[in-house]
Amino acid sequence: MKTYSFQVVLEKDKWPDEPDDNAVWRAYIPALEHQGASSWGYTQKEALKNLQNAVDLLFEYLSEQAEEIDLDSLMRHQEEGSSESCSQIQVSDVPLIAITV
């Protein structure tokens, strides 16, 4: 069994002519966005919770369909820009979501 951590992008989302008070938060995982790993919420916490639910459903669906997703390849691609070596402990200043498969 392996655990994978994915970088999450959190950003405010609104129409250009809307006031900032009407903005919502968009959360997505760049490495999995094409698979549907994105969501939104009225707060950052709600957007992250909704994204976690979307990721859980995505991996449940993929396992039911017996579809293979090459997570090791995705992780190598995500880490290409990083000069730090992988270790058992990872410290991040960006939100992460972890999945164990």
N, C-alpha and C positions, 0 to 999 in steps of 0.2 A: 504494500500500500504506500502511496506517495501523497504528499501534500504540496500543492502548488499555490503560490501567492501571485495575484495579478494586480498590477497597478490600476487604480481607479482615477478617472478624471472627473472632477466636480467643477461645474461652471454655472454661472447665472445665465438664465435663458429668458429672453423677452423680445418683443417686437421693438424695432428701433425707435418708434414714436411713443412707446409706453414708458411711464415713470418707473424708476427703480423699485418702488413699493410693490409693483405688480409682477416683478420677476419671480420665476420659480427656479429650482435647482435641477440641473440635468446631471446625471451620473452615468458613466459608461466605462467599459473596459476595452481599451483600444485593440488588444489582441483578440478579443472575442466579439467585438461589436457587430461584425458581419454575420455572426451566429445569433444575434439578438440580445446580447448582454448590454442593455441600456435601459434606463428608466428615468423618472423624474419625481420630484416632490416639492411641497411648499417650503420645506426646510432642508438643510443639508442632511440632517439625521433621517428624515423621511425618505429622501432620495436614495441614501445608502441602504436603508432597510428594504426599499422596493427593488433596488439592484440586487441585493442578496437573494431575494425571492426569485427574481428573474434568472439568476445564475443557477440556483437550485433546480428550478423547473427546466432550464436548458439541459443540464447534465442528466436529470431524470429522463427527459425525452430522448436524449442521445443514447442513453444506456438501454432504454426500451426498444429503440429502433436498431439496436446493435450496431450503431454507427461508431466508427473509430474517430477520435479526435486526437491528433498528435500533439499532446500537451508539451512533451519534451521539446519538440521543434518550436512551438510557440514561446516557450520560456527562453530558449536560446536566442530567438529573434528579439524578445523583449529585453534581454540582458546584453545584447551586442554592444550597446553604447556604454555599458558600465565597465569601468576598469577595476572595480572591486571584485574580489574572489567570493564565491558562494561559501556560506558557512551555515551552521545550524541555527544561528541567531541572526536575524535580519532587522535592522533598524531603518525606518523609513519616515520621511517627513511628508509623504503623500499617503492618502488613504489606500488601503489594500483590502482585497477580499481573498480568502483562502478556501480551497476546495480540496477534499481528500478523495482520491479514487483508487 
